[in-house]
């Protein structure tokens, strides 16, 4: 694993007297061509996200073999699972990566290491708090979201185990963010990939009772997830403590500083409203669609998984843009930071659109992976055909959200998510009042995605990211 550390940015090392004409700039994140550097950083993230999606597909397949009630239960739990992942990784993790990247861009590795310790403290404290709150109030939350009878019972069985380990998820994603803030995308991606493999093996074995192991049903999926996360925490913790990372958790005479917490939380805390609103959006839609029965609810869950899968491309580009934008802002190169943001948005839109088109036209290629129930497959196909074309705009919004984190200017993206939530709530109430069919709720979901993407783009365009302090080399 020592070789993986070489992918990080040597932000404080002097440049060689003369770099070869064909060589990569030593601080390639700050100096290299934008498009190729962004793709270089995004590729490990795409592979890691692909592994994570493989887990979702595998788990949904396992649960589909257990019956409709467990499948609907996971659809009910899905917003809460995504909340913990995105809040700890994409939101607070983005604040961590942004602060560290800006420190590295300014050439201050001691500050970056001190920020890492503050970040880990935040991760442990917030993760433990969420674990307690979700264990105490989780059942009432599931009922509010529409859980009833067998579906509620299965969801409770999963949540009791999953919520107990939420602190592990926060710690793992904090460690991932620390490494990504230095520009190291390789190690976190390898850990996520290995963790995914562990989850697939353990989840399948424990849920289905393979190889003579007792069958634990939906509980086995939760145990598999937390086991993979625990392994990831151990490996990344060892890597950073061993001195292989550009930042260290062994800071001489370390003391807590309010300014350090503020530097992280001014982005991370505000950004946490983004996934909360995103999950509320999914939760409101889930609650409304639950009135149409478990088949439609399960169909929406299958469609939401494709949405998550495809927008992982935007997530990967966005995460890659955080250190690029953060280091550029830290070095006073605002024009370069903006070019990184818009390049990532274009890549996200094209990538998501190219993948969603065939699946929207031939939905059985996706829905057939999860169920043979004709009612579920028909409804899921309708969701993909109606809402699928808007996935590209959703991808644009997600990519720009992460770029704005790197610039420490995340308010506009959070407000854009507020617009999306408002569209779903107001539109959903009107549809329920008019006794509209579930098809119109799928239309509403697509319209909300479009409003989010367009509003985010507008706010990024209009928000100042600072004053240019040095010329930006022409790189693309």
Secondary structure, DSSP 4 states (H G I P E B T S, - for coil): -GGGGGGS--TTSPPPSS--TTSPPTTHHHHS-HHHHHHHHHHHHHHHHHHHHHHHHHHHHHHHHH-HHHHHHHHHHHHHHHHHHIIIIIIHHHHHHHHHHHHHHTT-HHHHHHHHHHHHHHHHHHHHHHHHHHHHHHHHHHHHTT--HHHHHHHHHHHHHHGGGHHHHHHHHHHHHHHHHTT--HHHHHHHHHHHHHHHHHHHHHHHTGGGPPP-THHHHHHHHHHHHHHHHHHHHHHHHTT-SSS-S--TT----HHHHHHHHHHHHHHHHHHHHHHHHHHHHHHHHHTT-HHHHHHHHHHHHHHHHHHHHHHHHHHHHHHHHHHHHHTT-HHHHHHHHHHHHHHHHHHHHHHHHHHHHSTHHHHTTT---HHHHHHHHHHHHHHGGGHHHHHHHHHHHHHHHHTT--HHHHHHHHHHHHHHHHHHHHHHHTT--HHHHHHHHHHHHHHHHHHHHHHHHHS------SPPP---
